């Protein structure tokens, strides 16, 4: 069930993240059209908020230990889209060269994040999240955790105090200081 929720989150987040990056880039493009930025404007804060929002959401699905299926699907979608543009440019341009005119007053192009490499970077980050082994395992029962942690014992275990351990030299396996 956790894989299904992760997949659903990935399917919803992938296009929303792409659209938010495209919107942020459209705002930045419009702001810098006349040259450099001149001071702080509310539209600059809006573009920054869009970029930070995408970073937070992508970071959440990359770092949360629910399931790696969602990040894997989004990573494959993002990297596959980049590969389509690289290896079949005409098909990639036909597929992604869509401009939404007048979205909150800006012309938003879905091709912008793809050609700038932002989508490839996000896909790479999400792909690395898949390689965390703990994400593939489900939650352990508390009984299993307690029994597995009690199986390990130290070869120098003692029930004495810390001062007793230090004076006996137990656990001092370091050769760094030259003394043992």
N, C-alpha and C positions, 0 to 999 in steps of 0.2 A: 504494500500500500504506500510505503514511503517513496518508492520509485515512481509510482503514479503521480503523487503530489509534486515531486521534483520535476518530472516530465511536464506536467501541466504548468508549473511555474516557469520553466524554460521556454515553453511554447508561447506563453503570454509575454514574458520579459524580452525575448529576442527582438520582435518587431518594435516594441515600445522603446527599447534602448536605442535601436538604430534610428528611429524617428526623432528621439530626443537629441541625439548627436547631430543629426541633419539639421534640426531646428537651431541648435546652438551654433553650428557652423554658418547657417544662413544669417543669423543675427550678427555674428562676428564679421562676416563678409560685408554686410550692409554698413556696419559701424566703421570699418576700415576702408570703405570704397573711396573716400576722399583723401586718403593718405593715412596719417597716424591717428591714434586715438587722442582726443583732447579732453582729458579729465575724466571724472567719474560720471557715468550716466546710468539711469535705471535699466536701460536695455542691456548694458554691459553686465550688470548684476543678474539680469534674466538669463543671458547666455551662460554666464558662469554657473548659475544655479542648475541649468540644464545639464552641463557637463559634470558637475559634482553629483547631481542626482543619478546620472547614469553610472558614475563610478561607484557610488554607494550600493546601488541595486546589483550591479555586476559583482561587486565585492561580496555582497551577501550570498548570492548563489554560488560564488566561487569558494567561500570560506565556511559556510554552514555545513555541518556534517550530517545533513539529512540523507542525501543520496547523490551519487555522481551522475545520474542519468540526465538531469536537467542541464548542468553545465556541459556535459558531453554533447547533447543535442544542439545547444546554442553555439558551442565552439565549432561543431561540424557545419552548421548553417553559415556562420560568419566566415570560416576559413574556406568553405566550399564556394561561397559567393566571391571571395577574393580570387580563388583559383579559376573560377569561371571567367572573371574579368582578365586575368593574366593569360590563360591558355586559349580562350575563345573571346577575344575582345569585342567582336561584332555582336555576338550573342549576349555577352555581359552588358554591353551598352544598351542593347534593345530591352533587356530585362530590367535594368535598374535606372535608366535615364528617364525618370518620372519626376516631374516638378509639380508640386502642389502650390498653385498660385494663391496668394493672399491668406496663408495660414497665419493668423494673428498679425497680419500686416507684412509678412515676409514670404519671399519665394523660396520654398524649401525643396531642395533636390536630394533624392535618396542616393544619388551617385556620389555626392561630395564625401561622405564618410568612407566610402569604399575606395575612391581614388586617392584620398589623403592617407590611407593606411590605418586609420583609427579602428576600423572593423577588424582588420587582421591582428592588430595588437590585442584587442579585447578577446578575439577568438583564441589567441595564443595563451592568454592569461587563464581563460576558462578551461582550455585543454590541460594545462598544468594542474588544475584543481582535480582532475580525474585521477591523477596518479597518486593521490593520497590513499593508502591502503585501508585506513580506518573508516573511510567513507563507504567502502563496499560491504563492511560488516554491519550487521544490525546491532541493536542494543543488547547487551549481555544481561542475564538475570543476576540479581544481587547475590544469589547463592553461588553461581559460577564464579563471580568475581572474587568472593571471599575465599572459596576453596582454591582458586588458582594463585592467589597472593600468599596463601599460607604454605604452598608447596615449596617456595623458595626459601632457603635458609643460607645465611652467610657462614663461611668456613671459620670465621673469627668471631662468631656470635658469643656474647657473654651477657650475663644478667647483672654484672657489676655496674658501678657508676662510671661516669665519664673519666674521672680522675684515675680510677682503677685501670681503665682501658689505656690511658695515656702512659701510666707508669709501667704497665706490662709490655707496652709496645705492640699490642694487638692492633692489627689493621694497618700498621706502618709498612707499606710495601713500596714506598717511594724511594728511589735512588737519587733523586734530584739533589738533595742536600749533602750527599756523601755519607750520611749516617743512617743507620738502621736500628 
